[in-house]
Amino acid sequence: MPSKSPIPPLGAHLGYWLRFVSNHVSYAFARKLAGKDVTPAEWVVLHALYGERTVAPSRLADRLGLTRGAISKLADRLIHKKLISRVDDTKDLRAHTLALTPAGTALVPMLAALADENDAEFFGGLSARERAALERALKCLVARNGLKSIPMT
């Protein structure tokens, strides 16, 4: 019987710890958003539309690193919740843009406060220096690996 090569424990991998923390941060935030009947993916779209008059779905998809189909499904859900609206283009009847409704505009700052609260719960125990070092390291990894799409979960 051939001997098995020893393998390192999961905790020996940085990816394990990154995923461990990320899952807990994301899950806690998703629970907070659920209290406002919004998913993390919907939050990303609402945040991207905040402060914009209107945005073409294709432009929003490109900005968020999503497919046009994904944006369409998210938009449909947010329209159903009356948080965004479709605005028809008067010059091109095939085209439309997306915009926050007054209810969506009012909700975004509340959701941003939940995001801040979630960050404080998970990262508030870090010193300013530790937090800055973590942020620098993560941004370095994003740049070094050419990561573009925005995490949605």
PyMOL commands that set and color helices and strands:
alter all, ss='L'
color gray80, all
select helices_A, chain A and resi 10-12+14-34+40-49+57-64+68-80+102-123+128-144
alter helices_A, ss='H'
color red, helices_A
select strands_A, chain A and resi 84-88+96-100
alter strands_A, ss='S'
color yellow, strands_A
deselect
rebuild
show_as cartoon
